[in-house]
Every structure is written in structure tokens, then in C-alpha cells.
């Protein structure tokens, strides 16, 4: 009578990221699978939600920024600044901020929240 499934994908579920075709496709599939499960498992008290992190301060993002900088002949700082211009909050998210959202979704407090793709992206998707 109780359960929580929380997937973590990417904002690419809503807005595909250029050059990441396979990743965009797989992440969108996971998000739609989660919505399907949300409906099927709701009668059992199991919620299913997906967190869509935006630019988050991780080693993976640092590597992506470094690769972009190398390909474009610019600095990592310039690549990061370009990325941050697309984020209304003007900063990278912290892993702890993503974790806090996941903890909420896994808690009893989120018992009536299911089938949601929740952006945690500093407002980036709100720009359209």
C-alpha cells in the first residue's frame, strides 16, 4: 500500500539537447514509462515521478563544458557563462538541491503527487 519510484533524467525530456539524440530519446522514453506506471500503480499507493535536473554542478557537466570549450576554441568559463545566460537564476544547481527534491518525492508528504516530470533547473524551461 505504499511505494515511491523517482527517476532522474534531464530537462532534455522537454527540450532536446543538440548533439545528444540517443540520450534525448532514452530520457523521454523513461519519462513516458514513468507516467504510464504512475497510472497503473496509483491504486496501490505507489507514486512514480521524474526529476528533470538542469545544469547541475557535477563532474559530468564539467566534462561536457570542457569538451565544448575544446571544440569551440574558447575557455570553460566562457562555455559556462553562455550556459548560465539560459538560466534565469544565473547559477548552476547544486547536487544537494536535486537530492532535496528527490527526498521530498520519496517522502509521505508527496503521497498525492504522481506522474509528474518536475524540472529542477533554475527556471530554464520556463523560458520556453
C-alpha positions, 0 to 999 in steps of 0.5 A, a space after each residue: 500500500 505504499 511505494 515511491 519510484 523517482 527517476 532522474 533524467 534531464 530537462 532534455 525530456 522537454 527540450 532536446 539537447 543538440 548533439 545528444 539524440 540517443 540520450 534525448 530519446 532514452 530520457 523521454 522514453 523513461 519519462 513516458 514509462 514513468 507516467 504510464 506506471 504512475 497510472 497503473 500503480 496509483 491504486 496501490 499507493 505507489 507514486 512514480 515521478 521524474 526529476 528533470 535536473 538542469 545544469 547541475 554542478 557535477 563532474 559530468 557537466 564539467 566534462 561536457 563544458 570542457 569538451 565544448 570549450 575544446 571544440 569551440 576554441 574558447 575557455 570553460 568559463 566562457 562555455 559556462 557563462 553562455 550556459 548560465 545566460 539560459 538560466 534565469 537564476 544565473 547559477 548552476 544547481 547544486 547536487 544537494 538541491 536535486 537530492 532535496 527534491 528527490 527526498 521530498 518525492 520519496 517522502 509521505 508528504 508527496 503521497 498525492 503527487 504522481 506522474 509528474 516530470 518536475 524540472 529542477 533547473 533554475 527556471 530554464 524551461 520556463 523560458 520556453 
